């Protein structure tokens, strides 16, 4: 729900005009800004740089055109925008002041203050005034540029006039109100939270107090609070629709409370998504679980703090809460939501290579077919290379690199060979006490140095004098203090456009939605596990506090490995399809993993307790099976067998003076293997994977086959 609609609901008097408050605000304004006719010549150069003008001449903002005290209100808002690190659009502000002055002449009831009307009332009055003066309705662009600025001023003034404790306000904006507790590095700290639409009133007031205590104690972060507010809104909408509206304790006895909350659970399961790609479709089980869990956690908190709540909120009804309010549903009733597969989905090698090969287009100019956003380009580079969360990369310190603790620094050759040369410190915004550094190579160091140089060249001229950037990746707008990280919305917006433009697909033809940047993290974790990196090392690298989360990637790896195994039809030594059920075969092989049965070109199906009397003659054994994943090794073996037969025959003829007979036991065995290899390879080449897709190595398959394919190709090239 946007702030435009919510501002219309600020109908109580908490933010209305108060002369004594305005006097205090005015005294807090620096002397150079404390005037109702602000001229650029009266400002210091660093102050003047905060004003956006379309020409090189100076400017003069005549707030005195407005009635008192509205002139001081707008002048104060102008200074406040500068103080918050924003830029003042001189043209739009000057025009707004002029048309506000004309409007109050026609609407005397609005003369007292900007707070005398709601934003929508002001918009209508401005449009009418402009239409009377020009004989036509104002254009959308004209109206939007003025009213957007007016709404910004309105919200700043409302917050300043509201003298209640910060947590009792219906709009929480951390940027406008520094009293709101936040972490030093908050991923979504630039968003407001609105409470006007939360009903009944007892739920609104209790929610605000619950959030206040949770923020102050660190039980909730600002980001989590915004998510939990969404779940409580669903509960409030349901309560508001009941007649009569229930009290805080919901029902009089435990049995009635239980039935009441089961009705609510059933209601949530009937809801559909209002936004996003699943709009109009039933909510996922995961979303249903999140919504009802938000309510359960709220009531658990209120039950635990019922005496304090009754006193602070002046609502004795909270004293009626009992143990049955702390646990609203029994085990299993909320459902057991499974993490959606795509949440842990890995970008396969084919798609990943395409993405990395085209990332330069994110920073290339539009004329060169790019999107012209170098910051997003480097953010994605680091996300993909390091596997960090998007918030951890967006909020890297300006200088995030630390030296390695070693006696001998890496040589230039070591760096060129991919050796680790530094440690990267990142903001651990999700898990307290978890690791917050990782080893990085020279390429990542170069990306960071390039970003630092780019920011100094393109962004530093916009900053106030003497400012030192807080973050490596910085917001372009409203950031004269260089203390706001690059906005997440901009990353997703740019990547959505980029993904659509490239139309990158994975090995089975599915469009790769790499706008969901967490997929890069899953891919990195899975690739590390797939490469044989020990679990505890992967845990530290990914910044996990315990092995539990890391094991989720191991589960993904196992599932991917099984799916990859089942993709290919299994071929016997004589070139026929294996009749055993593939899933049964997978289970048999996994349960019977023995070092003496590991083959480079397939699997041995000999029962565990039987001994093999074939030696290395697997290609002549009916217990041997293989599939397309071993094709590079099979081709290499075929080539080696052919070379071996040719060399042995030549050596035999040189030594004996006659060709080697096909009756020769050694030759007969090799010819049989050669024949088997030919049939197997032909069968595999004629047989598509089980799902009809192109056979490619997935993230859960060892890199062995790729390396062998490269070696085989090099040998064929050398032979030519």
Buried (B, 14 or more C-beta within 10 A) or exposed (E): EEBEEBBEBBEEEBBBBBEEBBEEBBEEBEEEBBBBEBEBEBBEEBBBBBBBBEEEEBBEBBBBBBBEBBBBBBBBBBBBBBBBBBBBBBEBBBBBBBBBBBBBEEBEEBBBBBBBBBBBBBBBBBBBBBEEEEEEEBEEEBBEBBBBBBBBBBBBBBBBBBEEEBBBBBBBBBBBBEEBBEBEBBBBBBBBBBBBBBBBEBBBBBBBBBBBBBBEEEBBBBBBBBEBBBBBBBBBBBBBEEEEEBBBBBBEEEEEBBEBBBEBBEBBBEBEBEEEEEEEEEBBBBBBBBBBBBBBBBBBBBBEBBEEBBEBBEBEBBBBBEEBBBEBBEEEEBBEBEEEEEBBBBBBBBBBEBBBEBBEBBBBEEEEEBBBBBBBBBBBBBBBBBBBBBBBBBBBBBEBBEEBEEEEEBEEEBBEEEBBBBBBBBBBBBEEEBBBBBBBBBEBBEBBEBBBEBBEEEBEEBBBEEBEBBBBBBBBEBBBBBBBBBBBEBBBBBBBBBBEEBEBBBBBEEEBBBBBBBBBBBBBBBBBBBEEEEEEEBBBBBBBBEEEBBBBBBEBBEEBBBEBBBBBBBBBBBBBEBEBEBEEBBEBBEEBEEEEBEBEBBBBBBEEEEEBEEEEBBBBBEBBBBBBBBBBBBBBBBBEBBEBBEEBBEEBEEEEEEEBEEEBEEBEBBBBBBBBBBBBBEBBEEBBBBEEBEBBBBBBBEEBBBEBBEEBEEBEEEEE
